[in-house]
Amino acid sequence: MERAESWLLAREAEHNLHLSLAYARAATAAKTATADSSAMADATATGDADAFFGTVEQDSVVVGCVIRTPPHKLLITAIPSEASRAIVEAIAEVYDQIPAVLGPADSAVAVASAWVGLNGGGWETGMQQRIYRLDEVVPARRVPGAMRPATTDDLESLTEWGIGFTRDVGHTFLLGPEQVSRMIERQELHIWQDERPVSMAVAQGETPNGCRVGYVYTPQEHRGHGYASALVAELSQRMLDSGLSFCVLYTDLSNPTSNAIYQRIGYEAICDVRDIDIVSMPR
């Protein structure tokens, strides 16, 4: 963070995911430094000690960042293509395999190709995503119900919704009971309630001026009523009212409905990113 924070903050919305992961890691490190040995052992057991945070530098000037928090994919910013080999050599010293690379298309392909060149296997294009930014909410049409924070009473149903979200996007996300419970505890997970819960969304990943809205999901039987639009609009407004300047979210470009919904409430596209999935061979 001493080397990368100012560089990442220059495009804070685009780098929300990178920054929020680094801030969370820094906070964990600070707690661990004052914890007893049992707590430190617990942190290691959860895989936190295997996290990778690196800068890409030319002449001691930061030109990119690389992050991985296992078991997740390798997350990169835009990077000079000539740096790809050095990046994967450093990553290969830590991990035998990586599931995917997420970043701007050209950079993600360059890093994935370098990884395959070093380790064998192959790569294929995965989910294509767009990052949106909202600075001012355009109110959604009025629908019955209201937003409320999720509680532990919602854990079972929200875990089922997490499975539904993963199924709908066709991509693996860690949305099991442990992850959902943690979001509830942190008051990140919100529900639209119309007599019963009908839609969910999460606000997390806070940076100095923004946060990330995501995991927006409405079960099939409740779709078409505007619940998700109302929830995202109100949740985004709440985050702005808390003192933040903007919200960001990632969308799957193959889903025109969700992209249109977000644009109608004020989200504007800032850049595209892409998953490049790695087809690994045993080392």
MILUM-776791 format. One record per residue (C-alpha): residue number from 1; residue in one letter; x, z, y. Coordinates in pm, whole numbers. Layout:
num; residuo; east; up; north
NUM; A; X; Z; Y
...
This chain:
num; residuo; east; up; north
1; M; 0; 0; 0
2; E; 290; 62; 235
3; R; 390; -301; 192
4; A; 54; -468; 136
5; E; -217; -288; 333
6; S; -172; -460; 669
7; W; -147; -801; 502
8; L; -466; -745; 303
9; L; -652; -605; 604
10; A; -584; -925; 801
11; R; -860; -1077; 582
12; E; -1037; -757; 489
13; A; -1364; -907; 367
14; E; -1194; -1162; 143
15; H; -964; -890; 6
16; N; -1227; -618; -35
17; L; -1182; -598; -411
18; H; -803; -577; -389
19; L; -809; -317; -113
20; S; -1076; -97; -269
21; L; -891; -88; -602
22; A; -569; 5; -425
23; Y; -737; 277; -218
24; A; -897; 419; -534
25; R; -564; 413; -715
26; A; -389; 583; -424
27; A; -655; 855; -421
28; T; -616; 906; -796
29; A; -239; 926; -762
30; A; -272; 1187; -489
31; K; -501; 1399; -707
32; T; -277; 1359; -1009
33; A; 26; 1471; -810
34; T; -137; 1810; -760
35; A; -310; 1833; -1099
36; D; -196; 2032; -1399
37; S; -43; 1866; -1704
38; S; -371; 1844; -1894
39; A; -536; 1649; -1613
40; M; -234; 1419; -1595
41; A; -255; 1359; -1970
42; D; -625; 1278; -1934
43; A; -550; 1020; -1664
44; T; -296; 857; -1893
45; A; -542; 854; -2182
46; T; -797; 662; -1976
47; G; -546; 382; -1916
48; D; -499; 453; -1547
49; A; -124; 480; -1598
50; D; -120; 115; -1716
51; A; -252; -21; -1388
52; F; -38; -286; -1217
53; F; -21; -325; -839
54; G; 234; -571; -703
55; T; 319; -766; -391
56; V; 443; -1125; -389
57; E; 711; -1156; -123
58; Q; 929; -1424; 30
59; D; 1226; -1305; 237
60; S; 1077; -952; 226
61; V; 750; -1079; 378
62; V; 427; -1027; 181
63; V; 260; -1356; 89
64; G; 24; -1234; -183
65; C; -85; -949; -410
66; V; -140; -911; -784
67; I; -349; -634; -944
68; R; -461; -543; -1292
69; T; -652; -234; -1405
70; P; -689; -266; -1785
71; P; -897; -377; -1961
72; H; -995; -603; -1673
73; K; -864; -945; -1577
74; L; -565; -1014; -1355
75; L; -677; -1020; -991
76; I; -476; -1228; -744
77; T; -498; -1326; -382
78; A; -398; -1673; -269
79; I; -30; -1704; -360
80; P; 237; -1973; -318
81; S; 231; -2187; -633
82; E; 607; -2156; -672
83; A; 565; -1781; -721
84; S; 357; -1822; -1039
85; R; 647; -1800; -1282
86; A; 785; -1482; -1127
87; I; 437; -1326; -1132
88; V; 372; -1389; -1501
89; E; 722; -1275; -1599
90; A; 655; -942; -1427
91; I; 308; -914; -1581
92; A; 437; -1001; -1929
93; E; 673; -705; -1912
94; V; 367; -477; -1894
95; Y; 95; -655; -2095
96; D; 106; -853; -2418
97; Q; -219; -1026; -2323
98; I; -449; -1073; -2026
99; P; -812; -1185; -2061
100; A; -836; -1395; -1745
101; V; -709; -1457; -1394
102; L; -945; -1424; -1096
103; G; -854; -1567; -758
104; P; -869; -1878; -539
105; A; -892; -2175; -775
106; D; -551; -2333; -713
107; S; -369; -2000; -733
108; A; -561; -1885; -1043
109; V; -489; -2211; -1225
110; A; -120; -2194; -1129
111; V; -82; -1839; -1260
112; A; -284; -1908; -1577
113; S; -77; -2219; -1646
114; A; 245; -2024; -1597
115; W; 120; -1751; -1830
116; V; 37; -2005; -2101
117; G; 372; -2175; -2048
118; L; 548; -1844; -2109
119; N; 327; -1695; -2381
120; G; 152; -1987; -2548
121; G; -221; -2031; -2596
122; G; -439; -2208; -2345
123; W; -676; -2159; -2054
124; E; -1023; -2274; -1954
125; T; -1233; -2250; -1642
126; G; -1469; -1952; -1643
127; M; -1719; -1829; -1387
128; Q; -1699; -1993; -1045
129; Q; -1786; -1745; -773
130; R; -1840; -1736; -399
131; I; -1762; -1443; -170
132; Y; -2016; -1381; 105
133; R; -1998; -1160; 412
134; L; -2284; -1003; 607
135; D; -2246; -864; 960
136; E; -2615; -838; 1050
137; V; -2914; -813; 819
138; V; -3198; -1061; 846
139; P; -3496; -850; 730
140; A; -3642; -957; 398
141; R; -4015; -1011; 361
142; R; -4206; -691; 308
143; V; -4275; -602; -53
144; P; -4439; -296; -210
145; G; -4217; 2; -278
146; A; -3903; 150; -131
147; M; -3533; 200; -202
148; R; -3409; 526; -350
149; P; -3080; 649; -497
150; A; -3057; 640; -876
151; T; -3052; 974; -1059
152; T; -2946; 1090; -1402
153; D; -3310; 1050; -1511
154; D; -3257; 674; -1470
155; L; -2944; 659; -1688
156; E; -3102; 522; -2004
157; S; -3303; 247; -1834
158; L; -3016; 150; -1603
159; T; -2779; 123; -1897
160; E; -3026; -120; -2054
161; W; -3036; -310; -1725
162; G; -2658; -324; -1731
163; I; -2679; -500; -2066
164; G; -2934; -737; -1917
165; F; -2710; -809; -1619
166; T; -2416; -889; -1849
167; R; -2635; -1113; -2062
168; D; -2772; -1301; -1761
169; V; -2434; -1378; -1608
170; G; -2281; -1461; -1945
171; H; -1976; -1254; -1868
172; T; -1844; -919; -1984
173; F; -1879; -627; -1742
174; L; -1824; -261; -1815
175; L; -2173; -130; -1750
176; G; -2214; 123; -2030
177; P; -2348; 477; -1991
178; E; -2013; 611; -1869
179; Q; -1983; 354; -1591
180; V; -2348; 382; -1487
181; S; -2328; 762; -1488
182; R; -2021; 749; -1263
183; M; -2200; 520; -1016
184; I; -2497; 756; -1008
185; E; -2269; 1055; -952
186; R; -2098; 877; -662
187; Q; -2440; 779; -518
188; E; -2343; 414; -531
189; L; -2634; 293; -743
190; H; -2974; 234; -581
191; I; -3314; 137; -714
192; W; -3618; -36; -568
193; Q; -3916; 174; -675
194; D; -4263; 20; -686
195; E; -4454; 284; -883
196; R; -4166; 248; -1133
197; P; -3808; 120; -1101
198; V; -3806; -259; -1067
199; S; -3461; -358; -938
200; M; -3109; -217; -897
201; A; -2802; -276; -679
202; V; -2472; -101; -618
203; A; -2276; -43; -295
204; Q; -1913; 48; -363
205; G; -1556; -56; -285
206; E; -1545; 83; 66
207; T; -1259; -31; 291
208; P; -1195; 69; 655
209; N; -1465; -165; 786
210; G; -1667; -286; 490
211; C; -1800; -236; 139
212; R; -1908; -447; -156
213; V; -2265; -491; -281
214; G; -2306; -597; -641
215; Y; -2461; -556; -985
216; V; -2791; -678; -844
217; Y; -3040; -700; -1128
218; T; -3417; -724; -1172
219; P; -3564; -724; -1524
220; Q; -3739; -1047; -1615
221; E; -4088; -894; -1602
222; H; -4042; -785; -1239
223; R; -3889; -1103; -1098
224; G; -4050; -1327; -838
225; H; -4182; -1044; -619
226; G; -3893; -1018; -373
227; Y; -3769; -681; -500
228; A; -3401; -780; -519
229; S; -3406; -933; -171
230; A; -3567; -622; -24
231; L; -3323; -392; -204
232; V; -3009; -582; -106
233; A; -3128; -613; 255
234; E; -3207; -242; 286
235; L; -2894; -131; 104
236; S; -2678; -356; 322
237; Q; -2846; -221; 635
238; R; -2786; 136; 520
239; M; -2415; 63; 478
240; L; -2398; -91; 826
241; D; -2585; 208; 968
242; S; -2326; 437; 809
243; G; -2064; 292; 1045
244; L; -1930; -5; 851
245; S; -1902; -345; 1019
246; F; -1981; -571; 724
247; C; -2075; -597; 357
248; V; -1943; -845; 104
249; L; -2070; -962; -231
250; Y; -1967; -1200; -507
251; T; -2211; -1454; -650
252; D; -2212; -1681; -952
253; L; -2223; -2035; -812
254; S; -2418; -2151; -1117
255; N; -2714; -1938; -1000
256; P; -2866; -2113; -696
257; T; -3151; -1862; -673
258; S; -2930; -1560; -606
259; N; -2710; -1756; -365
260; A; -3017; -1861; -165
261; I; -3155; -1506; -163
262; Y; -2838; -1361; -13
263; Q; -2810; -1632; 250
264; R; -3166; -1570; 364
265; I; -3088; -1206; 442
266; G; -2773; -1287; 639
267; Y; -2484; -1330; 396
268; E; -2248; -1615; 487
269; A; -1993; -1778; 258
270; I; -1628; -1704; 336
271; C; -1439; -1839; 31
272; D; -1464; -1933; -336
273; V; -1281; -1775; -628
274; R; -1268; -1866; -994
275; D; -1214; -1704; -1330
276; I; -957; -1881; -1543
277; D; -1000; -1747; -1894
278; I; -690; -1712; -2110
279; V; -703; -1819; -2473
280; S; -420; -1604; -2604
281; M; -203; -1637; -2909
282; P; -60; -1327; -3078
283; R; 289; -1245; -2962
